[in-house]
């Protein structure tokens, strides 16, 4: 979430987000480790990304979120076309979220991840980053949403195909 404060409890929020799946040559995908601010005892792994702001394209939002959340700066055209979209529902901060997501996969070699540009709420609810294979993440049961391991597999497949062409 890129919002600086929690929504009023019990509300339902509809949001459009851009998600980015950075993929290394070995097929591992960069994820963030964090928790719901009301449930810090139940951490999980989730994808990089956040809300599309007014006047911003989904690709522009993806590039901005990648820079803000992990310090990776890429030209927008490096994102290519989206690899997937879906809509999920979950609870976060006492609020029901209905989130339409667009996923981009990007090839990266080595990156220096930094949390220096995160907003205060992100700094309070994100503790680490890690590189994951979809199958390994699925085996832990610690994905923020059941769809994430499949997204990691899809991103790795897309990037492998792009690198081969």
Buried (B, 14 or more C-beta within 10 A) or exposed (E): BBBEEBBEEEEEBEBBBBBBBBBBEEBBBBBBBBBBBBEEEEBBBBBBBBBBEEEBEBBBBBBBBBBBBBBBEBEEEBBBEBBBEBEBEEEBBBBBBEBBBBBBBBBBEEBEBEBEEBBEBBEEBBEEBBBBBBEEBBEEEBBBBEBBBBBBBBBBBBBBEEEEE
